[in-house]
Amino acid sequence: MSGLKLIYTIWRLYDMYNETKGFVKGISAGLVAGLAVASVSNKAFKNNRQLKRSANKAMKKVGGVLDNMEYMFK
């Protein structure tokens, strides 16, 4: 019986590893896309006040959403 239990445990760990691998790939792709957008729009931020304001508002809202998601996972 313990042999089957060991195989089942290993199988579950393997499944969890595969699920988290896709999640981490998605997060890293999002971070890369965000960095690319930030580097391209860096020149536009220097002289445009309205763009700065709207970007700051968007960043605050995204921060709020992330805080709410963090609260949901607790």
N, C-alpha and C positions, 0 to 999 in steps of 0.2 A: 504494500500500500504506500509506503513512504517514497518509493521510486516514482509512482504516478503523481504523488503530491509534489515532488521536486520538479518533475517535467511540467506540471501545470503552473507552478510558480514561475519557472523560467519563461514559459510561454506568455504569462501575464506581464512580466517585466519587459519582454521583447515588444509586446503590443504597446505598452505605455511609452517605451522609447520611440517607437515609430510615430505615435501620435504627437509627442512633444517635438520631434524633429521637424514636422511640418509647421507647427506653431512657431518655432524659433526661426525657421526660414521666412515665414511671413513677416515676423517682426523685423528681421534684418533687412528684408526687401523694403519695408516701409521706412526704415531709418535711412537707407541709401537714397531712396527717392526724396525724402525730406531734406537730406543734405544737398542733393543736387539742386533742388528748387531754391534752397537758401543761398547757395553759392551763385546761382544765376541771377537771383533777384537782389543781390547785395548792392549792386550799382544803382538800382532803382530806388532803394531806400535812402540813399544819401541826401537827395534834394527834394523828396516828395513827402510832405508832412501828412497829407491825407492817407497815403499808403501806409505810413508808419502807424497812424492811429488805428486804422482798420486791421492791420496785422496784429497789433497789440491786443485789440479786442478779441480777435480770433484765437490768439494764443491763450488768453485768459479763459475763454470758453472751453477750449480743448483741455486745459488743465483741470477745469471743473468736471468735465466728463471723465477724465482719468481718475480723479479723486472719487467720483461716484462709483466707478467700476471697482476701484480698490476697496471701497466700503462693501460692495456687494459680495466680493470674494472672501471677506473676513468671516 
